[in-house]
Every structure is written in structure tokens, then in C-alpha cells.
Amino acid sequence: MTETEIQLKCEHCGLECQNNKINIEEKFFCCEGCKTVYNILVSNNLCDYYDTDLKIGNVPELGEFSFLDNTEISAKLIDFHNESITKIRFFIPSIHCSSCLYLLENLTRINPAINYSLVDFLKKEVSITFNHNSLSLRQLVELLTQIGYKPLLSQGNISDIKSKATDRKLLTQIAVAGFCAGNAMLFSFPEYFGLSDILYKSVFGYLNILLAIPAVVYSASDYFLSVYKSLRKGFLNIDFPILLSILVAFGRGTYEVIANNGAGYFDSLTALIFLLLVGKWFQQKTYNFLSFERDYKSYFPMAATVLRFGQEETVPIANLKKGDKIVVRNGELIPADSFLYKGIGNVDFSFVTGESALILKKIGEFIYAGGRQIGEKIELEVLNEVSQSYLTQLWNKDVFKKSKETKLKTFSNLVGKYFTYAVLSLAVLVALFWYFSDQSKMLNSFTAVLIIACPCTLALSYPFALGNGLRIFGKQNVYLKNTDIIEQMASCDTIVFDKTGTITDAKNSSLHFEGKRKLTTLEEKILAALVANSIHPIAKVIHENYPITSEVIFDFFKETSGAGLKAEYQGIVIKLGNENFVKTNGIANEKSSVAHLAINDEYLGYFQIKNKYREGIESMIKQITQNFETFLLSGDNDAEKNNLEKSFVISNNLKFNFGPNDKLNFIKALQEKGKKVLMIGDGLNDAGALKQANIGVVVTEDILNFTPMSDIIIKADELINLPKHLKYSHYAMKLIKFSYSFSIMYNLIGLSFAIQGNLSPIIAAILMPLNSITLVAIASLGMIWKGNKIFGKI
């Protein structure tokens, strides 16, 4: 056969190469795409893609994903879609290691049409943002399949599919290891009963070798894979000692059977693998349970305004159904995919896409969940039910993360990094000692040391304690962005309160208008429409006193944060806000919480809101000031200074006439002095300060006031229990430190027996998961017990 007749195979996908000019040295590719993927995989040592047969069959057959060309089908899968960008989440069962994570989060290097990709390792999900003008959804799925990560696309119950796909392999491995362990013990009966017949011992010894092979090669395969990945990247992970003990036991057992006609150690070896996998399964199921609690029970305390028979009614967003009519005001988040049927939408999708440009939406157009309306209120019809996990994903987006890794997590990672080397060194030293002292104890002591000293127990305390804390906080209507927030709460030493809408109760405030004349019917109608478009606490109080009597469609509407509202209706310009915004021409007052009104540049007067402080807030602040330095920042004047001084110990800690930038700079100045600041506000005029603070807490009533810059969202009536929440966070840190100490003590006691050669590997295999189970019990039950003690029955 001549050289030109040889059919070249693509080095990446295995298909025939039609063009032998696409090559790297002696490796040929069918297209530039395969060549690019090959470069990425090889240059980054990603997985063992080219060392296995994974690539065989990974290339999608022609037409396999052709159904994705159908817009009706693809629309059911995507989370967001506009003129150029599409966002989608895939469940990919084949995600299994850190290298998988690295490759999937670097898809932008494989195809420039992919703008962003983020992996949720525990859920085996990848979120992708891509330019659909350059890359279709079908092409994206084909690309993922081609590099070995075929998404699971199904119209069934995705959570059930995930659970089955994740658990099936581990359960099969446990079953194989259990079968091998049981029969290995059965075939070891000549040794158990002291039978000296060489034939019996030899036959059953070789049978045990055959039984051990599937246990080591298949059931323990994840340990091989994990260690191989770490070695490829130049370090040893915590699975290395376990794998080494398995290989040593298998090698020594095989030698005993073949060379000495002994029984080997295969009953202990297979039982060891079985118990290790059972412990792994228990940990995985427990963590999955906590993840379930987080996903489905810790949703935000938000509500949407629903129109029913022409009346507005607030309902939790979880209760929104397809066909519901909802009202979204300026600054509010669109909670569900909806159809715009009234008003003009100016939607900020920066939470979704990262782009701050407003998207104009007209009547009849579709609007995706996650956008924020900027401008006058709009009315929508819900087309798809709310996805709580989608809103959670927006809240947890990297762009809103501001804190570095916490101290305890850093400590855990540091221990995990050096622990393996320490254990290996100790095991070798112990083996050398017994080699020269008593060789009969050498293998047992070496293997037992490797198994008993497992640093994974340290890593368990943190997620299980704080995962339960996250769930318990959620039951108190306190919603935390992630588990790290609990540790950061415990480290705060300074608390800063906003006033209006935070410690004041807008619902129970009273309103009085002080003006030079009474408003006309038309002016009242325009004013009612103006405040109906805003979610500011003062605007809400005015709205309750000036309900809408007839429809007003503004020609122009704008709300300026920290200043006020401005709109135009049939040539009439109305302004409502602070003195500078309205331009009162020197007419001032000493009243607190006022909103000045001007129509066509004629100053008409001001609305005074008599503040009603939240019930119990005064005693709560007094309690807080005993342990924390406390400040109050207000955009109002100091008319209520005397009332507030009753709660705040130091009058200098009361700051008035503070705008949004003033609040931000004040927080920054505190941090420059070394303070760890927890800021509590309503998320409207203090978003910048909330983002700057170490912990930003948003107080919400019954509106969809979603502030991604915040770390905590708290239901307004739960604010008075802030001391309890802080106390609980401090307890969580003490519990984790206690569990760390317990784990270290447990390992030291186990090591003391292992070093002496008095601990068999099988007992070590029982003690290691028992240690994990004990740590999980301490972390979980301790948090539940304390939660019941602090908050009552939970």
C-alpha cells in the first residue's frame, strides 16, 4: 500500500483525516477544532484523555443532537438569551476530578465564542455563556461531547437522574468489594482453622488473588485515578497513602501465596477496600443531603407583587405560577421568565451577562428572569415557574465575591497539603524500625499508619458544621450567600446600621404634608403614579396614602439613588426627593425623614414621615453595643438625634446627612483602621457601602429587593434577633475548632497503636470512617443542638 493510500486517523477524535496538512509533528487531525482541543489538553495535562479509550465514541454521530436546532426545544433548556448571548446549564456526569474542572472552566480557550464557563463540582453542573451568533447550542453540545463531557439532556426529573448517575458507580464498586471480601474470608478458612495441608492453602490462596484483583482494579480504581492526577500535577494528595497501603498489601499478599505458600492478606485487603468505600458513600450521601437542604429550603425571603382582580397582593416568589400577572417597579428584580404586556421595560441584565447596558423591551416581548427593571413600573405575565437555584447562582456570581479565603479553610487546606508527606515519612520510619526489630509487625504497622492517619476528617468539620448552620439560619429567615459568611460574621467587631428602612418600620410610619397650598386632583393623581413606581421606604409610605385612582403613563421617569424621583406627564414635570434634588430655594426644615415636592419647578412643600422604629430594635442595639462598636449612618438631618442617643452609647457614633458615597467612604475609613465591619441596610441607597463592608446585610420587607452585593438577606422582623445570629456564628467557630482538636487527638491515639504494630489494617479501615462519622456527628448535631437552644425548636 502506498503512503497516499494509508488512511490517517485523527489523533483526537479517531475519525479519518481528509486533509493530512493539519498536523503537529507526526500527529494528524481531521480539523482545526480537534487540533486546538488537543493542544489545550496536552499543554495543561488535563485528565488522562489520551491515555485511555475515552475518546472512542465521544464524537457525536451525525444528527445525534439535531433536535437542538429546533428553537422550541432549545428554548426549554436555556436560562437566558438575547441578541448575542445565551446562558445555559448542563449536567455532566463524567465530571470527576480537578482536571475536569480546569478544562471545563477554560472552554474559552477551545472556542472563542464561549465567553464564560463555571463548574459546580458537587452538582456536576457547568454553566456556560456563549455567543450564539458564532456558536449554536447544538455545536456547543457537540464540542462538549467531543472532548469527553457529554451533557445529560433529558425532559425527565433531572434531580433523580443526577442522583442515580452519581451513586450508581460507587454502589457498584461497593457491591464488588463486598462480594470479594466475603468470599476472600470464606476461602481463608484453612488459615482460620489452622489447617496445615499445603494443597488447601495453595488453592485457596490463588483463589483469593483472583478475588482481590477486581477489588483492587475496579473497586479501588478511583484512588488510582485520583493519585495519578495529582502526580501529573507534581504533588501528592490525601489518597496517596491509602492507595500505597492497598498496593503494599496486595503485593505482599501475592508474594506470600506464590513464594511461601501462605494465605496472604487478601481477606483484610478486600475488607479494607469495602469499608473505605462505605465510609466514602456515607460522607457523600450526608453532603448531598445538606446540598439538598440548601437548594430547596434556604430560598430567599422575597415576594413578588401579583395582580389579582385589579388589586396588588404580595406572594412569595416560590408560589408564582405560570399565568400570574406581576408588577415590577424600578430597581426590582424580574423573578421569572415573563411576557411584557404593559409599560416599557428598561432592563439591566448585568447580574446575568456582566454587561451594564440597558435593554429596551416593548409590549409583547419576552423577558428572562434575573434582569432588573430601571424606570417606571411594568406589568408582566409569568411564563415559567421561578427557578430558585438560578437566582441563587446570580447571588453567588464571582463578580460579587469580595472576601479572601477564610482562616479556618486556609488552615484545612494547609493541613491537607503537608499532611500526606508527614504520614508517608512516619510510615516509612515505622516500617524501617520494625524491619530491624520484628519483621512480623513491619507490614501491619506500615499499612495501619497509612490508613489511620487521614486528614480528610479535618476537611469534614468545616462544611458539615457550617452547612447545617446555613440551613438553620435559613429557617430563621436569615439567608447567607455561602458557608464562609458564618466565619466572617464571627470575625466582625464593628456594626454599622442604616436608618431609613432598616431600623425604621415603613409600614407603620405616619405621613403629614406641609405645603403652601393643597394639591389639586391632577397633581395628586400624578404624585400617586410617581411613588407607585418606586420601592423606597418613603415612597411606599406616600403610596399608601395616595393610592392610584386612574392610569398615568409617564413620558419620562427616573429615580436617582440617594436623591429622589423625577417624571414628566403631558408636559407636567414632577420632582420628589431631598432638598438639593428638588431645589427648595433655601426653604429648609429641621424635620427628619422628609420628601420635598416640586411641580414645574414650583416648590409646593414637603411630606414628613414620622418614623416608627421597629419593635424591640432599641433593646437589640443596646445589647449589640455591649460587645461591638456600633454606628448609625443616616441620609436625614439630625432631628431625631435625641431619640437615637437612647440606643447608641456614644453620640459621636451617630452620623447624619450621609449620602451613598459618604457611607461607602466611612466604611472604608473604618477598615483602614483594622476594623472588620458588618453593615446593615436596605440595599437601596447603601449598595456601595454594603459591597465595601466585610459583611453586607440587606433587610427586606415583602419586596423583590435583591442586592447581589450583599452577603446576607434578612427578613425585617428577624432583625431584632441579630445578637442571637452573631452568637450562633461564634459558637460555630468554637465547634469547628473543637472538632479539629478531637480529630487530631483521635489520630494520635490511633497512630500510637499503629506505630507499635498492635493495630491491624482492617481495624484501621474501620476506625478511619468511624472517625469521619464521629466528626460529622459532632459538627451536625452540635449545630442543631445549639440552634435549638438559641432560636427555640428548629
MITI-541998 format. One record per residue (C-alpha): x, y, z; residue in three letters. Coordinates in steps of 0.02 Angstrom, whole numbers, padded with zeros to 5 digits, always signed. Layout:
! MITI-541998
XYZALA;...
This chain:
! MITI-541998
+00000+00000+00000MET;+00071+00170-00048THR;+00088+00313+00075GLU;-00056+00408-00004THR;-00171+00256+00018GLU;-00145+00249+00206ILE;-00299+00315+00295GLN;-00239+00433+00432LEU;-00339+00436+00593LYS;-00370+00597+00690CYS;-00263+00596+00847GLU;-00406+00675+00946HIS;-00571+00601+00888CYS;-00518+00447+00789GLY;-00607+00493+00628LEU;-00521+00480+00459GLU;-00421+00633+00406CYS;-00469+00701+00237GLN;-00330+00830+00242ASN;-00158+00774+00301ASN;-00095+00953+00311LYS;-00172+00982+00483ILE;-00040+00907+00596ASN;+00077+00932+00743ILE;+00240+00841+00705GLU;+00181+00661+00667GLU;+00006+00681+00738LYS;-00134+00719+00615PHE;-00307+00795+00643PHE;-00467+00798+00543CYS;-00499+00982+00577CYS;-00430+01136+00662GLU;-00553+01112+00806GLY;-00480+00941+00853CYS;-00305+01012+00838LYS;-00349+01155+00955THR;-00429+01040+01084VAL;-00277+00925+01076TYR;-00162+01073+01112ASN;-00265+01127+01262ILE;-00274+00952+01337LEU;-00091+00910+01315VAL;-00019+01078+01367SER;-00118+01078+01530ASN;-00103+00892+01573ASN;-00292+00884+01582LEU;-00362+00715+01639CYS;-00298+00557+01557ASP;-00396+00584+01398TYR;-00262+00521+01279TYR;-00202+00382+01394ASP;-00369+00290+01390THR;-00502+00244+01266ASP;-00617+00383+01322LEU;-00606+00467+01153LYS;-00678+00316+01064ILE;-00861+00352+01037GLY;-00853+00528+01105ASN;-00875+00605+00935VAL;-01062+00630+00911PRO;-01140+00535+00770GLU;-01210+00638+00629LEU;-01378+00704+00681GLY;-01368+00644+00862GLU;-01402+00820+00926PHE;-01500+00884+00777SER;-01652+00908+00889PHE;-01563+01058+00967LEU;-01585+01151+00803ASP;-01770+01159+00846ASN;-01793+01328+00933THR;-01943+01268+01034GLU;-01843+01126+01110ILE;-01684+01227+01140SER;-01785+01368+01221ALA;-01837+01247+01359LYS;-01656+01214+01404LEU;-01579+01388+01409ILE;-01580+01509+01556ASP;-01554+01670+01460PHE;-01549+01728+01279HIS;-01531+01898+01196ASN;-01467+01965+01030GLU;-01294+01892+01052SER;-01279+01796+01217ILE;-01352+01632+01277THR;-01334+01560+01453LYS;-01364+01377+01489ILE;-01327+01247+01623ARG;-01282+01067+01585PHE;-01275+00915+01698PHE;-01117+00817+01651ILE;-01099+00650+01744PRO;-00919+00623+01685SER;-00852+00768+01792ILE;-00741+00680+01920HIS;-00579+00772+01956CYS;-00494+00941+01969SER;-00426+00922+01793SER;-00603+00905+01726CYS;-00645+01064+01818LEU;-00495+01153+01744TYR;-00536+01102+01565LEU;-00720+01147+01577LEU;-00681+01316+01653GLU;-00559+01352+01510ASN;-00679+01318+01367LEU;-00648+01496+01310THR;-00476+01440+01251ARG;-00552+01300+01148ILE;-00681+01409+01063ASN;-00678+01600+01074PRO;-00867+01605+01051ALA;-00881+01539+01230ILE;-00873+01690+01345ASN;-00882+01609+01516TYR;-00894+01439+01598SER;-00909+01392+01782LEU;-00917+01218+01858VAL;-01016+01167+02013ASP;-00911+01015+02056PHE;-01028+00940+02186LEU;-01181+00951+02073LYS;-01080+00904+01917LYS;-01152+01056+01829GLU;-01068+01178+01711VAL;-01142+01350+01674SER;-01092+01419+01505ILE;-01115+01589+01424THR;-01083+01591+01237PHE;-01109+01696+01081ASN;-01245+01604+00983HIS;-01207+01704+00825ASN;-01039+01614+00814SER;-01081+01451+00901LEU;-01251+01365+00902SER;-01317+01267+01050LEU;-01301+01107+00951ARG;-01118+01145+00910GLN;-01084+01182+01093LEU;-01155+01014+01147VAL;-01058+00926+01009GLU;-00898+01013+01067LEU;-00926+00957+01247LEU;-00960+00780+01188THR;-00806+00782+01078GLN;-00689+00824+01222ILE;-00765+00688+01331GLY;-00900+00781+01429TYR;-01066+00734+01353LYS;-01208+00831+01438PRO;-01358+00734+01501LEU;-01508+00808+01409LEU;-01674+00743+01471SER;-01851+00802+01493GLN;-01869+00691+01647GLY;-01836+00732+01828ASN;-01658+00797+01818ILE;-01627+00783+02005SER;-01671+00597+02002ASP;-01558+00571+01851ILE;-01416+00660+01938LYS;-01434+00558+02095SER;-01437+00394+02000LYS;-01291+00440+01887ALA;-01185+00496+02034THR;-01221+00350+02150ASP;-01226+00204+02027ARG;-01038+00184+02003LYS;-00994+00198+02188LEU;-01131+00075+02238LEU;-01069-00048+02107THR;-00892-00030+02172GLN;-00954-00063+02349ILE;-01050-00216+02291ALA;-00898-00289+02202VAL;-00784-00254+02351ALA;-00913-00331+02470GLY;-00930-00488+02363PHE;-00741-00507+02353CYS;-00718-00476+02540ALA;-00850-00603+02591GLY;-00781-00740+02480ASN;-00600-00699+02523ALA;-00643-00728+02706MET;-00729-00891+02659LEU;-00578-00951+02559PHE;-00464-00907+02704SER;-00542-01039+02818PHE;-00388-01155+02809PRO;-00289-01015+02889GLU;-00426-00977+03015TYR;-00440-01158+03070PHE;-00252-01190+03068GLY;-00258-01321+02930LEU;-00083-01367+02877SER;-00123-01450+02711ASP;-00016-01359+02582ILE;-00137-01402+02441LEU;-00284-01320+02528TYR;-00184-01166+02571LYS;-00111-01152+02397SER;-00276-01173+02303VAL;-00373-01053+02413PHE;-00227-00932+02412GLY;-00232-00920+02222TYR;-00422-00904+02227LEU;-00402-00757+02346ASN;-00280-00675+02225ILE;-00413-00689+02089LEU;-00543-00614+02205LEU;-00428-00471+02256ALA;-00393-00417+02077ILE;-00569-00347+02038PRO;-00575-00266+02210ALA;-00409-00177+02181VAL;-00426-00141+01995VAL;-00611-00092+01990TYR;-00673-00050+02165SER;-00516+00048+02211ALA;-00498+00125+02037SER;-00545+00300+02097ASP;-00394+00300+02211TYR;-00281+00257+02064PHE;-00361+00394+01960LEU;-00350+00525+02096SER;-00168+00489+02135VAL;-00122+00485+01951TYR;-00198+00657+01926LYS;-00104+00729+02074SER;+00062+00654+02017LEU;+00036+00725+01843ARG;+00023+00896+01925LYS;+00176+00868+02034GLY;+00104+00841+02209PHE;+00038+00704+02323LEU;-00143+00709+02378ASN;-00227+00630+02529ILE;-00274+00473+02429ASP;-00091+00427+02403PHE;-00063+00345+02575PRO;-00223+00244+02554ILE;-00175+00183+02380LEU;+00000+00143+02438LEU;-00067+00036+02581SER;-00181-00058+02459ILE;-00038-00092+02338LEU;+00082-00145+02477VAL;-00047-00264+02550ALA;-00086-00337+02377PHE;+00098-00355+02332GLY;+00148-00431+02498ARG;-00002-00549+02494GLY;+00038-00608+02318THR;+00218-00640+02368TYR;+00163-00740+02522GLU;+00049-00852+02416VAL;+00169-00882+02271ILE;+00336-00891+02363ALA;+00289-00957+02535ASN;+00125-01050+02504ASN;+00048-00934+02634GLY;-00127-00864+02646ALA;-00083-00685+02605GLY;-00182-00536+02668TYR;-00324-00535+02542PHE;-00467-00552+02666ASP;-00403-00396+02756SER;-00364-00307+02592LEU;-00536-00332+02515THR;-00623-00290+02680ALA;-00515-00133+02689LEU;-00571-00076+02517ILE;-00753-00117+02558PHE;-00751-00016+02719LEU;-00661+00132+02639LEU;-00794+00141+02503LEU;-00936+00125+02629VAL;-00862+00272+02725GLY;-00847+00370+02563LYS;-01029+00332+02519TRP;-01088+00390+02691PHE;-00994+00554+02675GLN;-01062+00582+02500GLN;-01243+00547+02550LYS;-01230+00662+02701THR;-01156+00803+02598TYR;-01289+00778+02464ASN;-01422+00794+02599PHE;-01350+00961+02655LEU;-01341+01017+02474SER;-01525+00971+02454PHE;-01570+01073+02608GLU;-01475+01221+02537ARG;-01553+01210+02364ASP;-01734+01185+02409TYR;-01763+01254+02583LYS;-01646+01403+02600SER;-01725+01509+02467TYR;-01736+01697+02479PHE;-01867+01785+02587PRO;-01929+01880+02436MET;-02101+01913+02370ALA;-02173+01973+02207ALA;-02319+02091+02182THR;-02459+01995+02098VAL;-02613+02074+02019LEU;-02773+01984+02063ARG;-02940+02058+02012PHE;-02855+02226+01991GLY;-02784+02226+02168GLN;-02600+02210+02212GLU;-02552+02066+02326GLU;-02381+02010+02385THR;-02339+01825+02375VAL;-02176+01727+02400PRO;-02085+01707+02235ILE;-02085+01518+02261ALA;-02276+01523+02244ASN;-02277+01610+02075LEU;-02363+01506+01942LYS;-02371+01511+01755LYS;-02502+01639+01702GLY;-02487+01750+01857ASP;-02489+01938+01822LYS;-02350+02028+01916ILE;-02295+02208+01943VAL;-02109+02251+01939VAL;-02056+02425+01996ARG;-01897+02524+01973ASN;-01749+02431+02046GLY;-01842+02267+02070GLU;-01782+02101+02000LEU;-01885+02007+01872ILE;-01910+01842+01965PRO;-01967+01729+01822ALA;-01965+01717+01634ASP;-02110+01829+01584SER;-02207+01913+01445PHE;-02220+02105+01450LEU;-02398+02163+01424TYR;-02398+02338+01499LYS;-02268+02476+01510GLY;-02095+02496+01437ILE;-01954+02388+01503GLY;-01778+02457+01525ASN;-01695+02301+01591VAL;-01522+02290+01668ASP;-01457+02113+01638PHE;-01286+02148+01715SER;-01319+02017+01850PHE;-01339+01888+01711VAL;-01221+01943+01572THR;-01099+02060+01658GLY;-01145+02197+01534GLU;-01221+02354+01609SER;-01310+02419+01452ALA;-01499+02433+01471LEU;-01604+02326+01355ILE;-01765+02406+01290LEU;-01915+02290+01300LYS;-02084+02332+01223LYS;-02257+02261+01246ILE;-02267+02084+01181GLY;-02083+02043+01210GLU;-02012+01903+01315PHE;-01903+01948+01467ILE;-01790+01823+01555TYR;-01779+01807+01743ALA;-01633+01894+01828GLY;-01647+02064+01747GLY;-01681+02221+01849ARG;-01809+02349+01789GLN;-01742+02527+01781ILE;-01879+02657+01759GLY;-02067+02656+01779GLU;-02159+02502+01838LYS;-02206+02367+01714ILE;-02334+02227+01716GLU;-02286+02052+01663LEU;-02364+01881+01640GLU;-02263+01736+01709VAL;-02220+01607+01576LEU;-02107+01490+01675ASN;-02104+01449+01860GLU;-01968+01528+01966VAL;-01800+01440+01972SER;-01734+01468+02148GLN;-01567+01389+02104SER;-01548+01510+01958TYR;-01571+01661+02073LEU;-01451+01583+02197THR;-01324+01565+02057GLN;-01339+01751+02017LEU;-01312+01793+02201TRP;-01156+01685+02208ASN;-01080+01750+02047LYS;-00892+01778+02055ASP;-00910+01963+02011VAL;-00995+01994+02178PHE;-00867+01899+02284LYS;-00760+02014+02389LYS;-00683+01911+02529SER;-00524+01811+02528LYS;-00519+01632+02587GLU;-00560+01619+02771THR;-00433+01571+02904LYS;-00506+01402+02950LEU;-00523+01349+02769LYS;-00345+01405+02737THR;-00290+01302+02888PHE;-00381+01148+02822SER;-00301+01166+02651ASN;-00129+01189+02729LEU;-00150+01032+02833VAL;-00208+00935+02679GLY;-00058+00996+02581LYS;+00079+00939+02703TYR;-00011+00801+02798PHE;+00020+00670+02662THR;+00207+00697+02664TYR;+00211+00687+02853ALA;+00111+00524+02855VAL;+00221+00445+02720LEU;+00378+00492+02814SER;+00310+00422+02977LEU;+00253+00259+02894ALA;+00425+00232+02815VAL;+00515+00265+02979LEU;+00399+00146+03072VAL;+00424+00011+02938ALA;+00613+00031+02947LEU;+00608+00017+03137PHE;+00509-00145+03135TRP;+00613-00214+02991TYR;+00764-00217+03106PHE;+00665-00258+03265SER;+00522-00376+03220ASP;+00484-00404+03036GLN;+00318-00487+03076SER;+00250-00317+03129LYS;+00325-00217+02986MET;+00185-00235+02858LEU;+00043-00212+02983ASN;+00119-00058+03061SER;+00163+00020+02893PHE;-00011-00008+02821THR;-00103+00041+02979ALA;-00010+00207+02992VAL;-00054+00250+02811LEU;-00238+00212+02837ILE;-00274+00276+03013ILE;-00198+00449+02987ALA;-00324+00528+02870CYS;-00330+00719+02858PRO;-00499+00714+02769CYS;-00584+00720+02939THR;-00518+00897+02962LEU;-00597+00947+02797ALA;-00764+00872+02851LEU;-00790+00979+03005SER;-00797+01142+02909TYR;-00930+01101+02777PRO;-01041+00995+02889PHE;-01046+01117+03034ALA;-01071+01270+02926LEU;-01185+01179+02805GLY;-01303+01141+02948ASN;-01282+01320+03010GLY;-01332+01384+02839LEU;-01490+01279+02844ARG;-01535+01332+03022ILE;-01506+01516+02982PHE;-01624+01494+02833GLY;-01760+01430+02948LYS;-01744+01592+03047GLN;-01770+01693+02885ASN;-01585+01737+02881VAL;-01513+01689+02711TYR;-01325+01678+02689LEU;-01235+01679+02521LYS;-01120+01535+02570ASN;-01045+01446+02719THR;-00892+01559+02729ASP;-01006+01702+02783ILE;-01032+01620+02953ILE;-00846+01626+02991GLU;-00835+01805+02929GLN;-00984+01853+03039MET;-00892+01785+03190ALA;-00738+01891+03150SER;-00831+02058+03139CYS;-00801+02183+03279ASP;-00895+02336+03212THR;-01078+02353+03162ILE;-01146+02495+03056VAL;-01333+02525+03038PHE;-01425+02622+02904ASP;-01580+02711+02972LYS;-01724+02731+02850THR;-01798+02563+02802GLY;-01676+02470+02914THR;-01711+02512+03097ILE;-01870+02608+03050THR;-02032+02520+03005ASP;-02101+02598+02846ALA;-02265+02501+02859LYS;-02315+02584+03022ASN;-02248+02759+02988SER;-02369+02906+02980SER;-02371+03040+02844LEU;-02403+03228+02851HIS;-02395+03352+02706PHE;-02335+03529+02748GLU;-02367+03642+02598GLY;-02414+03816+02547LYS;-02572+03752+02464ARG;-02675+03595+02442LYS;-02632+03483+02295LEU;-02755+03478+02151THR;-02838+03317+02096THR;-02723+03306+01944LEU;-02569+03337+02050GLU;-02622+03201+02173GLU;-02651+03082+02028LYS;-02476+03116+01956ILE;-02397+03102+02130LEU;-02484+02935+02161ALA;-02419+02866+01996ALA;-02244+02932+02034LEU;-02223+02847+02203VAL;-02305+02687+02139ALA;-02151+02663+02029ASN;-02027+02662+02175SER;-01982+02539+02312ILE;-01900+02668+02426HIS;-01973+02662+02603PRO;-02029+02846+02599ILE;-02109+02824+02427ALA;-02201+02671+02492LYS;-02274+02769+02638VAL;-02335+02906+02521ILE;-02405+02774+02402HIS;-02511+02700+02541GLU;-02586+02872+02574ASN;-02607+02917+02389TYR;-02673+02761+02303PRO;-02686+02761+02113ILE;-02861+02812+02056THR;-02830+02819+01868SER;-02695+02766+01748GLU;-02549+02883+01716VAL;-02419+02840+01583ILE;-02265+02947+01603PHE;-02170+03016+01454ASP;-02013+03010+01562PHE;-01967+02930+01728PHE;-01804+02920+01825LYS;-01755+02876+02003GLU;-01587+02942+02064THR;-01513+02840+02207SER;-01497+02943+02366GLY;-01585+03093+02287ALA;-01763+03067+02226GLY;-01889+03037+02086LEU;-01922+03138+01929LYS;-02054+03111+01796ALA;-02149+03201+01658GLU;-02332+03181+01612TYR;-02413+03281+01471GLN;-02288+03423+01494GLY;-02301+03423+01684ILE;-02133+03391+01770VAL;-02140+03323+01947ILE;-01997+03301+02070LYS;-01996+03216+02239LEU;-01839+03198+02344GLY;-01713+03287+02454ASN;-01683+03475+02461GLU;-01540+03478+02336ASN;-01633+03369+02211PHE;-01794+03469+02217VAL;-01704+03637+02237LYS;-01809+03711+02377THR;-01730+03884+02353ASN;-01671+03896+02533GLY;-01834+03834+02610ILE;-01772+03711+02740ALA;-01840+03621+02890ASN;-01774+03531+03041GLU;-01888+03383+03022LYS;-01822+03207+02996SER;-01868+03091+02851SER;-01946+03216+02731VAL;-01977+03213+02544ALA;-01990+03381+02457HIS;-02112+03406+02313LEU;-02100+03521+02163ALA;-02207+03529+02005ILE;-02147+03626+01854ASN;-02007+03698+01963ASP;-02136+03767+02087GLU;-02094+03713+02263TYR;-02255+03651+02344LEU;-02196+03587+02514GLY;-02136+03427+02593TYR;-02201+03262+02658PHE;-02146+03223+02834GLN;-02138+03041+02883ILE;-02147+03015+03069LYS;-02028+02871+03098ASN;-02090+02717+03187LYS;-01944+02613+03245TYR;-01956+02426+03232ARG;-02023+02343+03388GLU;-01881+02286+03500GLY;-01746+02375+03398ILE;-01693+02489+03542GLU;-01655+02346+03662SER;-01569+02249+03522MET;-01450+02394+03484ILE;-01412+02417+03670LYS;-01369+02233+03680GLN;-01259+02243+03525ILE;-01161+02393+03590THR;-01103+02291+03740GLN;-00992+02183+03628ASN;-00971+02282+03467PHE;-00927+02459+03416GLU;-01087+02522+03337THR;-01125+02663+03217PHE;-01280+02732+03132LEU;-01273+02819+02963LEU;-01424+02917+02902SER;-01462+03020+02748GLY;-01581+03126+02853ASP;-01536+03275+02962ASN;-01507+03259+03149ASP;-01685+03300+03203ALA;-01702+03129+03287GLU;-01531+03129+03367LYS;-01602+03139+03543ASN;-01711+02985+03516ASN;-01568+02885+03440LEU;-01446+02929+03579GLU;-01550+02824+03696LYS;-01494+02669+03600SER;-01318+02718+03547PHE;-01194+02737+03689VAL;-01081+02865+03604ILE;-01167+03010+03518SER;-01017+03033+03403ASN;-01063+02866+03326ASN;-01220+02945+03250LEU;-01187+03016+03076LYS;-01319+03118+02984PHE;-01336+03193+02809ASN;-01236+03048+02739PHE;-01260+03012+02554GLY;-01216+02844+02469PRO;-01034+02894+02439ASN;-01016+02959+02616ASP;-01072+02791+02685LYS;-00951+02696+02573LEU;-00804+02808+02622ASN;-00848+02793+02807PHE;-00843+02602+02795ILE;-00678+02611+02703LYS;-00604+02725+02838ALA;-00654+02601+02974LEU;-00572+02458+02879GLN;-00412+02558+02859GLU;-00406+02563+03049LYS;-00411+02373+03052GLY;-00597+02356+03089LYS;-00700+02209+03024LYS;-00865+02291+02977VAL;-01038+02217+02966LEU;-01154+02340+02875MET;-01343+02327+02887ILE;-01451+02422+02761GLY;-01599+02409+02645ASP;-01494+02392+02487GLY;-01564+02547+02403LEU;-01453+02697+02440ASN;-01317+02597+02525ASP;-01272+02464+02397ALA;-01095+02531+02383GLY;-01069+02528+02571ALA;-01138+02350+02580LEU;-01014+02294+02449LYS;-00869+02382+02536GLN;-00909+02307+02708ALA;-00835+02142+02760ASN;-01013+02078+02779ILE;-01160+02165+02695GLY;-01333+02128+02766VAL;-01491+02179+02673VAL;-01653+02198+02770VAL;-01804+02157+02664THR;-01991+02176+02694GLU;-02103+02096+02563ASP;-02025+02158+02402ILE;-01909+02081+02274LEU;-01765+02187+02337ASN;-01621+02079+02276PHE;-01448+02152+02306THR;-01308+02039+02240PRO;-01176+02144+02329MET;-01247+02085+02496SER;-01188+01931+02589ASP;-01344+01906+02695ILE;-01528+01939+02663ILE;-01631+01950+02823ILE;-01818+01963+02846LYS;-01859+02130+02927ALA;-01947+02060+03081ASP;-01797+01947+03116GLU;-01675+02094+03133LEU;-01709+02111+03320ILE;-01630+01938+03342ASN;-01463+01995+03270LEU;-01371+01962+03436PRO;-01429+01781+03428LYS;-01367+01763+03249HIS;-01196+01832+03295LEU;-01189+01720+03448LYS;-01230+01569+03340TYR;-01091+01611+03217SER;-00964+01623+03360HIS;-01022+01453+03425TYR;-00999+01377+03252ALA;-00816+01428+03252MET;-00789+01357+03427LYS;-00871+01193+03373LEU;-00760+01178+03220ILE;-00603+01211+03323LYS;-00661+01080+03449PHE;-00690+00953+03311SER;-00517+00990+03241TYR;-00442+00955+03413SER;-00545+00796+03431PHE;-00489+00734+03260SER;-00305+00767+03298ILE;-00320+00677+03465MET;-00411+00531+03382TYR;-00273+00515+03252ASN;-00136+00525+03383LEU;-00214+00384+03487ILE;-00237+00277+03331GLY;-00059+00311+03274LEU;+00010+00263+03444SER;-00063+00087+03420PHE;-00017+00079+03235ALA;+00165+00125+03269ILE;+00179-00016+03397GLN;+00117-00140+03268GLY;-00035-00180+03375ASN;-00164-00115+03252LEU;-00211-00221+03103SER;-00254-00136+02937PRO;-00433-00200+02947ILE;-00460-00116+03116ILE;-00379+00042+03046ALA;-00502+00035+02900ALA;-00645+00029+03024ILE;-00577+00169+03132LEU;-00545+00290+02986MET;-00728+00305+02927PRO;-00781+00294+03110LEU;-00677+00450+03140ASN;-00764+00534+02994SER;-00936+00482+03056ILE;-00894+00546+03231THR;-00835+00714+03162LEU;-00993+00730+03056VAL;-01100+00691+03209ALA;-01008+00819+03316ILE;-01022+00954+03182ALA;-01202+00920+03132SER;-01282+00876+03299LEU;-01184+01013+03388GLY;-01252+01146+03269MET;-01429+01076+03283ILE;-01421+01070+03474TRP;-01358+01248+03488LYS;-01483+01308+03359GLY;-01625+01235+03464ASN;-01552+01316+03619LYS;-01533+01490+03542ILE;-01681+01500+03424PHE;-01802+01376+03501GLY;-01861+01221+03410LYS;-01799+01221+03231ILE;
